[in-house]
């Protein structure tokens, strides 16, 4: 192994010989399969471009029709998941999440973390500190951060299969970011988490097929055997945030059934996947702010997820409503709480067993929304749907109604530039206009801009979306951001503009902006 990164605080704690040996073992055993599965994704996209249709897999029809199989019962700490708080595993944010009163904390090494080497090492170090009861600290201003006695169950979200870790080379080849993240966490924290009455639990992002879930299952089996941990101790919740995954929910539960902790509705990434998957068919999405969870094709997505999970004994977890409190604007805070409550009321009534929030102050609001529905129960697994949900409803994107507007186009550009500038500086979770944004926001925003420009969409104002129009709006929004900032407040805005134009105006729709951003800009 060759480590190309500079030394950063905590790397001596994280990058121990034993931990790196596990990275090497996972790389040799599983990375070739990962690369084959990524190639399979590309082949599937090419098949769709040739006119193949999306639908349920014929080869797994017997599996779906078999009513007898179930996933494993909830593991310790995972029976009640009413409120889950998500965010990066930086030291202060980790303490705040652990003290939030939520049932689960998702320590996010993916969309809410800008994947700089320093950030990733710091996140792993903080998870180790938690298992050693060493996470308390005093901030630069003298504020004390102390982890309380009762903490949520911890699930770690590694980076997706598509990402490599450019700072770790094995035989000259970059390691898988997913395998690296899980190997380091498992080596340091798996046994300690079991001793705390929990276990090594994960959220799995960006999956596109049950074969990718099978790969994760094989990784978990290997790690449990290697560390002499009983099989089934590991649990994983799959984020259904791609259209192909939505068509293989049941198969994913089956592949992970010994290790499954359910499915989660990843909203923004799901919309991004719709653009990536369907743009060749001529389908265009309207302004993203108009695509709520009540539009028919999004209702089909969530209803299918809940029904599938409960049929197989798995938890269904609702996605993120990104509204956050505003420290200086009480009216904005009241609006955020009202909209969070409406979102979580809908999740609870739809049968979800829990849902996500992005801020500790939102935990009570989300919990209250579920209280009346749960009535003292831990979940709603007994709530079953016996009617057939037509998978074709997932593809009825035109059911959203609405159109594309100049306001929507400008909003996509503005939020992308603000987020990307912060991401390039190492921030992965950024509050913008009273919303907590992460990488998924930019993915749907920039892909919409790309799609509208590619299709020559005419906006409601009668203006066609062209490259010159987009570049003019980018320049205007960059100037606006620069004018609003304190001196030196947005030092990487020029790089953010360049990155956005690369991924929103390129000839091809790039798979993820993070691939180019990580490769060309982050250290």
N, C-alpha and C positions, 0 to 999 in steps of 0.2 A: 504494500500500500504506500502511496505517496500522498502526503497532505500538502496542498499548495497554498493553504490559507495562512495569513499572519497569526501570530499568537493573540488571543483575546482572553479577557478575564473569565475564569471558570473552565477553560479547556483542559487544564490538568485534572480536574475533577470528572469531566465528562468523557474525555478521550483516553481512557485507561486501556492498557493492553487487552484486558478481557473483553471490554466493550467493543474495541476495534476488531478483535478476533471474531466476534459475532457478526459484525458488519461484513467481514470477508466471507464467512460461511454462507450467509444469506445471499450474498452476491453470486458466489459460485453455484449455489444450488438453484436459485430462482430468477436471476436477472435475465437469462436467455429467454425464459418463458414470458417474462414481462415484455421484452422487446418484440417477441412474436405476437403477443396480444395487441400491442400498439400498432403493429403492422396490420393486424386484422381489423382494427378500427379504420385505418386508412382504406383498406379494401372494401369495407362496408360502405364508406362514403362514396367510393367510386361506383359501387353497384347502384347506389341510390341515384347517382348522377346519370346512370345509364337507363334509369326508369324502373328499377326494382321497387316493390312496394314494402312499406313497413307494416308489421303485424306481429302477432304471436308466433312463437316458434313451433313448427309442426313436430319437430323431433322431441319436444318435451311435453306434448299434449297429454301423455299418460300420467306424467308427474302432476300436472295441474288437475287432472281428473281424479286422482287418488285422494280420497277424503281422510285417510288414516294418519298421515304423517303430521307431526307437530315439531316446532322448534323446542329447544330445551327450556324448562321453566326459568323464571327470572333468577339471576345470580344474586348473591348478597349485595345489598345496596342498590339494586336495580328494580325492585318491585314497584316502588313509588317514584315516578319521574314527572310529577305534575309541572314543576317549573325547572327549566334548565337555563343556566346563564352561560353565555359564550364570550370568548375574548382571548386575546393573546396572553401568553404566560410570562409577561414581564413581571418583575417582582411586585410592584405596587398593585397592578391590575390583578395579579393572582391572589394577593391578600384580600383585596376588595371582593373578588368573586367568592372566595372561600368563606367570607364573613357575610355573604349576601342573604343567607337564609334559603337559597335555592336548594332543590333536591339533588341536582347534578351540576357540575361545572365541566364544560368542554374546554379543555386547554388546547387552544387552536394554534397549531404550527403551520396551518395552511392559509386560507383566504384572509384571516385577520392578522397575519404576521407577514411583514415584508421580509423575504427570505435572505437577509444578509447573514453572513457567517456569524457575526457577533450576536444577532438576534436569536439564531437557532441554538447556539451554544448556551446563551443565557436562559432560553426557555427550558432546555434539558436540565440545566443546573438548578433552576428554580423548582422543577419537579422533584429532583433529588433532595433539595433542601426541605420540601414539604414532607417527604417520607422520613426525614431525619429530625423533624420538628425544629428546623433552623431557618424558616422563611421569614420570621419577624425581623424588622429592621427599622432604623430611623432615617427618614429622608433628609435631603439637603437643607430644608427649611426647619428641621427639628421635629417634623411630624412623625409620630410613631405608628408603625404598621405592625399590628399584632394579630396573628391568626387565633380565632376563638376556639373553644373546646369542641363545638359541633360544626363539622364541615360537610359540604356536599360530597357525593360520590364523584370521583374524578374519571373522566374519559378524555383520552388524548386523541386529537385529530392530526395524523401525519399528512405530509404533502401527497399529492396524487401520483398515480402510476406514470403519468406523462412527464414528470419532472426528474431531472438528474441532479446529483449533488456534484457540482463542478470542482469543489475543493478536495474531494476524496477520489483518488484514482487507484484502481486495482488492476494490475497488469496493463496499465496505460488507459483503461476504460473508466469513464465516470461511473460512480455507483448510482443506484436508484435512490432518489430522495425518500421515497416511501420506506424502502427496506432500511435505509440508514436511520431514519427517525424512529422506527419501531425497534430496531436492534438496540440502539442506545438506551431508549426508555426501558425496554424489557430487561436488559442486563442490569441496570441500576435500580429499577423500581418494582419489578414484578413481584418478587418475594416480599418486599416491604409492604406493598399494597395489600397482599393477601394477609399479612400479619395485622394490618389495620382493619381487617374485616371487609375489605373490598376485593380488588383483583386487578389484573392488567386488562383494562377495558379501553375500547377504541371506537372512534367514529371513522368510517371509511369513505373518502370523498371521490367524486368524479368517475365512479364505475360506469361502464357501458355494456357489460355483458355478464352473464352468470359464470362464464369461464374466468373472468377477472375475480369474481367472488371466490371461485374454487381455488385460485392461486392464493388468495389471502388465507383461506382455510388451511391449505397445505403449509403455509408459513407458520400459522399458529400451532398446528400439530407439531411441526419440527421444533419450534421454540419451547413448547411445553415439555417435549421429550428431552431436549438438550438441558433444560434447567430442572428436570425431575419434578415437574409440576403436573398434576393430574389433567388429562385432556378434558376440555369443557370448562376449565377455569377461566380461560380467555373469553371475553364477550365483545361483540362488535355490532354497532348500529350502522347500517348502510344508508348514506344519503342518496335519496332518489332525486338527482339533480340533472339527469340527462334523459332525453326522450327514449333512447334505446333501453336504459335501465327501467323506465316506467313500463315498458313492454315485457320486462323479464323480472318483475318484482318477486313473483312466486318462486322462480328458479333460483334467485339469489338467496332467498330465505332457506331453500332446500340445501343449497351448497354449503351454507354456513350453519345449518340447523343445530349442530352440537355447540356452536359458538355464537349463535345469533342473539342479539338484544333488540332486534326490531329494525324498523325503517323510519327515515325522517324525510319530511318534505322540504327540499332545498329550493326555494322559490326563484330567486334571481338567476341562479345558475341553470335552472330548468328552462326559463325563458331564453337564456343565451343558447342553450342546446337546441331549442326549437329553431332559432335562426340558423345555427350551423347545419342542422339536419335538413331543414325544409326550404332553404332559400332557392335551391335549384328548381323547385316546383313553381316558383313565382309568388309564393306566399310572402306577404310582408306584414309585420306586426305594427299596430298603431302606437301612438305615444306610450311609453312604458308605464307612465303614471296612471294611465287609464286601464291597464290590465290588472285588475284586482283579483282577489281570490274568489270572487263571485261570478266571474265570466264563465260561460259553460265549459270551455275546455280545461280551465283550471279547476273547476268543480269536479270534472271527471277525473282529473289527476289525483286530487285529495281523497275523493270518495273511493276510488280504486285502491289507493294506498291503505286506507283504514280497513276496508273490507278484506283485503289480502292478508294484512297483518293479523287481524282478529280470527280469521279462519284458521290460521296456523299457530295461534297462541303467542304471537309476537306483539310487542308494543309498537304503537303508531305515534310518532312525535311530530307535532306541528312545527312549522318553520318560523323564521324570524319576522317579526314586525319591527322595522328599524327605527321607529320613533324613540327619541331619548329626551330626558328633561333638559331644560335650559336654565343655567344657574342665575342668569340675569333677567330672564323674561318669564314671569309667572304665567302669563297667558299662553305662551308657547308650551310651557310645561303642562298646563291643564289640557291643552289640545292633544299633546302626546299621550297623556294618561287616558283620555277619552278614546282615542283611536286604538291604543293598545288593548283597552278593555273590549272594544268591539271586535277586534281581531281574535282575542282569546276566547270571548264568548262563542264566536263562530267555531273555533277549534273544538271547544268542549262539546258543543251541541252536535258537531259532526262526528263525534266519537273518538277523537284523539285522546291519548292517555296522558299527554303533557304537551308543552310547547316551549319555545325559546324566547328569551329576552336578552338584551344587550347591555343592560344597566341595572345595578343593584336596586335602585329606587323603584324599578318596575316589577320587582318580584312579588310584592303584596298584591298589586293589581292583577297580575296574571293568575296568582293563586286563588284570589277571590272569584275569578271567572269560572274556575273549575270546581269550586267548593260545592255550589248548589247542584251540579250535575253528578259529581262523584259521591256525595252524601256519605263521606267517611271511608269510601273504598279507595284502594291504591290506584286503580286503573279501571278501564272499561272493556277488558278483554272479552267479557261475556256478551258484549253487544255485537250481534252478528247481522250481516246482510245476506239474504238468500236469493235476491234477484241478481240477474246477470248484468254486469256492467260491460258495455260494449267498448272494446279497446279503440275502435274507430273514433269514438268521441274525443280521444286524446289528440286526434289530428284535425279536429274541426276548429282550426285557428281563426277562421273567418268569423266564428261566433263571438269574438271579442267586440266586434263593431268598432266604431270610432275611426279616426284617421290620424295621419301624421301632420304635425303642425310645426310652424317656425319656432314656437315656444318650446315644443318638445325637442326639436333638433338642437336649439341653443342650450337647453337644459342638459342634454346628453353630453355636449361638448364641455360645458362649464364644470359639471360635477366630475367629469373624467380628468380634466386638467388639474383641478384642486386635489383630487385624490392621488393622481400619479405623482404630483410634486411632493406630496407627503410620503408616498410609498418609496420614492427614490431616496428620500432622507431617512428611511428606515421605519416609518410608521405604517402599520397595516390596517389598523382600525381608526377611522377618522370621522369625527362629527362634522357634518356639512349640512347647513340649513336644518338643524334639529333632527337629522337622521344619522344613524351610525352606519357609515359606509365601509365596505371592504372590497376585495378584488372582484367579487361577483358583480358589483355595481358597474364597474368599468367594463366588464366583459359584455353585459347586455347593452350598455350605452354605446360603446364603440362599435359593436356588431350591428346595432340598428343603424348607426350612421353609415357604416359600410354597405349594408343592405339597401338602404334608401338611395344612396348614391349609385350603386350598381344597377338598381332597377329603374333609375330615373323617376323616382316617386315625385309626384306633384303635391306639394303641401296644401293644406286647407286654404292658405293665403294665395294660392295660384302660382307659387314659385316652385320650379323644378330643383330637386336636390342635385347639385353638380359639385365637382371637386373645387372649382373656384369659389362657390358659395360657402362650402365647408371651410376652406382655408381662410376666407374673409371672417367668418364667425369665430374661428379659432383665434385669429389675431385680435379681434375685438374682445373676446372673453379673457385672453391672456393679458391684454392691456387693463381690463377691468380688475382682474385679480391683482395685478401689479400695483394699481392705484390704490386699492383698499388696504394693502399690506403695510405694516411697519417697515422702516428701512431694514433691508436684509431679511425680510420675513419669508420670502419665497425664493431661496437661492437657486433652486433647481428647476425653475419654471420653464426655462428654455429647453432643458432636456425633456421635461414633461410634454411640451408642445411637439418636440421631435418624435418622441415615442408614440404619442397619440396619433400623429399623422401617419406614422409607419403602419400602425395596426388598424386604422380606420379608413385609410385611403390607398392601401396596397392593391395590387392586381388580384391577389387571392385573399380569401378570408383566413387570417392566421388562426391556428387552432386555439392558442391562448396568448394573451398579451404578456403573461408572466414569463413565457419561454424567451421571448425577445428581450423583455426588460431585465430578466435575471442574467441572461447571457451577456448583454452589452453594457449594462449600467451598474448592477449591484456588485458589491465586493464582500 
